[in-house]
Amino acid sequence: MKKYSFTINGNEYDVAVKNVDDNVAEVEVNGFKYSVEFDRTLETTKTPKLVRQQVVPSTDITPSEQKTSSPSAPKGAGYVKSPLPGTILDVHVIIGDIVKSGDKLITLEAMKMENIINSDKGGKVVSVNVKKGDPVMEGDILIEIG
């Protein structure tokens, strides 16, 4: 219910709009109820409801996977993914190389800047999925470490 106060020709009116149905409104003016008919149908404006889907980072292939393991558990394969779109400038490892955490794996050019991609775990390089000059997108698997 909306309330308004009007002054017309020096007379004050307190108006309450009770209900609006199509082109008929029920109003109360200074305590008296009236039914007011409009010459056209009133359109009520609705505020749109914003609906968003759940966002999952493009680097997570399966977001339900456990991100860490206990220190005593055997370590599985690890994937080194591209953090952003770009072009491979150099691959510093080959299949069979033993790497440790922090070793330089790939040089990636993105937005006219060279980005060094380092290993985040130790192990043996199982596969190298890119070569020098390849374009990559964010989240692409570059190297698999087993």
RAHU-V571945 format. One record per residue. N is the residue number from 1. RES is the residue in one letter. SS is DSSP state (@ for helix, = for strand, . for the rest). Layout:
# RAHU-V571945
n->{N:N}
res->{RES:RES}
ss->{SS:SS}
This chain:
# RAHU-V571945
n->{1:2:3:4:5:6:7:8:9:10:11:12:13:14:15:16:17:18:19:20:21:22:23:24:25:26:27:28:29:30:31:32:33:34:35:36:37:38:39:40:41:42:43:44:45:46:47:48:49:50:51:52:53:54:55:56:57:58:59:60:61:62:63:64:65:66:67:68:69:70:71:72:73:74:75:76:77:78:79:80:81:82:83:84:85:86:87:88:89:90:91:92:93:94:95:96:97:98:99:100:101:102:103:104:105:106:107:108:109:110:111:112:113:114:115:116:117:118:119:120:121:122:123:124:125:126:127:128:129:130:131:132:133:134:135:136:137:138:139:140:141:142:143:144:145:146}
res->{M:K:K:Y:S:F:T:I:N:G:N:E:Y:D:V:A:V:K:N:V:D:D:N:V:A:E:V:E:V:N:G:F:K:Y:S:V:E:F:D:R:T:L:E:T:T:K:T:P:K:L:V:R:Q:Q:V:V:P:S:T:D:I:T:P:S:E:Q:K:T:S:S:P:S:A:P:K:G:A:G:Y:V:K:S:P:L:P:G:T:I:L:D:V:H:V:I:I:G:D:I:V:K:S:G:D:K:L:I:T:L:E:A:M:K:M:E:N:I:I:N:S:D:K:G:G:K:V:V:S:V:N:V:K:K:G:D:P:V:M:E:G:D:I:L:I:E:I:G}
ss->{.:=:=:=:=:=:=:=:.:.:=:=:=:=:=:=:=:=:=:=:=:.:.:=:=:=:=:=:=:.:.:=:=:=:=:=:=:.:.:.:.:.:.:.:.:.:.:.:.:.:.:.:.:.:.:.:.:.:.:.:.:.:.:.:.:.:.:.:.:.:.:.:.:.:.:.:.:=:=:=:=:.:.:.:.:=:=:=:=:=:=:.:.:.:.:.:.:=:=:.:.:.:.:=:=:=:=:=:=:=:.:.:=:=:=:=:=:=:.:.:.:.:=:=:=:=:=:=:.:.:.:.:.:.:=:=:.:.:.:.:=:=:=:=:=:.}
